[in-house]
Amino acid sequence: MAKMIHSMIRVRDEQTSLAFYEKAFRLSVAERIVFDSFTLIYLSNSEQSFELELTINHDRDHPYDPGDGYGHLAVSVTDVVAEHERFEREGLKPQPVKELSHEGRLLGKFFFVSDPDGYRIEVLQRGAPGRFL
């Protein structure tokens, strides 16, 4: 079986992105590799082995367009309401907490937030029924 190990997104401003992911999800730099034309930064935390790879192209002078094919990254938390309140206190501008149900069955409780480059991130209640773990 295959094991997913990271997801990569291109970001424009390294420091702004690092500050966002640290503040929002407590991700810190696991490794930073600088090449002539780009830098790779791998972010992680102690709760998982999955990493977020930020790619910074050194010659990029305008924002990336996330495109219409990008959906979102997803993270789970133990208390989605408490995290939403923390995001608001941190000035991260989360969207309202919502619930998703199907045929009377609660599938999950979640909210979305966007990073500095416009990438949407879904924050889900851990242990919710359905596929939202």
Summary of the structure (lengths in Angstrom):
residues: 133
radius of gyration: 15.8
end to end distance: 19.6
largest distance: 54.5
contacts: 341
relative contact order: 0.20
helix: 17%
strand: 39%
